[in-house]
Amino acid sequence: MKKLIFSIVLFSILQHSLVTAQNIVPNYSFEVDTACPFMGSDLFYAIPWFVPHTNWSSTDLYDTCDNSVGSGAGVPYNDGGYQWARTGVKYAGIIVYTDTMNYREYMEVPLLDTLIANRNYCVEFYISRAENSGYAISNLGAYISNDSLLDSNSNDAIDYADGKGLLDVILIARQWKTY
């Protein structure tokens, strides 16, 4: 199965005001964890991040703590290819496309503060297409909601065409690459 894997290294939602901007995403670079990831599928170690599809999703956490051959979750070498973390020593990875089924991976985190109506927010994250992926996508976004998308019955792509839960935010997805 060919799949597209994106690594997400830094995720932030910034509340902008005239004076300061504050990141309200906890553990935004996945540095706080409870254990060293071994085989991928270990996003839950980066507390309070979690995977909303609990039946067989494999959202990955990559870390320099285990670079043994075959670990699959090392930095810079892992199942996706070669990638150093943009900040710190960790990053997360998701599958956003496969050519054989309607499978996607997602990741969630509760925000540190409540979003307030009529305020400006900026969602920003860094992405890198895995070298071992045979595909690329043209869009990757963030969904902001009052509730979790927790669903143990499906790993299908989530359709949010109705716009429910979407706020007026500026979305910035930046690429990072290390040489």
Residue, then its C-alpha position, 0 to 999 in steps of 0.5 A: m500500500k502506497k501512502l502519503i505521510f506528513s510529519i508535523v513538528l510544531f503546531s500552534i494556535l496563536q491568539h493575536s492582540l495588539v500587544t502579544a501573541q500567545n500559543i494556546v496549544p499545549n506541548y506544541s512540539f511534542e517534547v513532553d512525553t511519558a515514554c520513548p516511542f518504539m514502533g510509531s503509533d505512539l502519539f499518546y506518549a506526547i501528553p495531552w495529544f491523542v488520536p481521535h480514531t481509536n480502533w486502528s489508527s497509527t498516528d506516530l511520534y518520532d524521537t531521537c531517544d531510540n535510533s536503533v535499527g528497525s525501531g521505525a520511530g527514530v529521528p532522523y531515520n525512521d519508517g518515513g525516511y530521514q527528517w530531523a525535528r525542526t525544534g527539539v528532538k521530536y515530531a508527529g507523523i500522520i497518513v493523509y492519503t492511501d491509494t487502496m482505501n479511504y484511510r486517514e490519520y488525525m491527531e487532537v489536543p485540547l487547547l489551553d484556553t477557550l477561543i473567544a468570538n470576534r478575536n483573531y487567531c492564527v493556526e500555524f504548523y510545519i509539515s514535511r512530506a516523508e521521502n518514502s511516500g509516493y504521493a503529495i497533497s495540495n491542502l492540509g488543514a486544522y479543524i477547531s471544535n468545541d468537542s473532540l472528534l473521538d470515534s472508535n468506529s472509523n478511520d475514514a476521511i472526515d468530511y467537514a464540508d458543512g463548515k460546522g465547528l470552523l472558526d474564522v482563522i488564518l491557517i498557515a502550513r509551512q514546510w520544513k526541511t533539514y539538509 
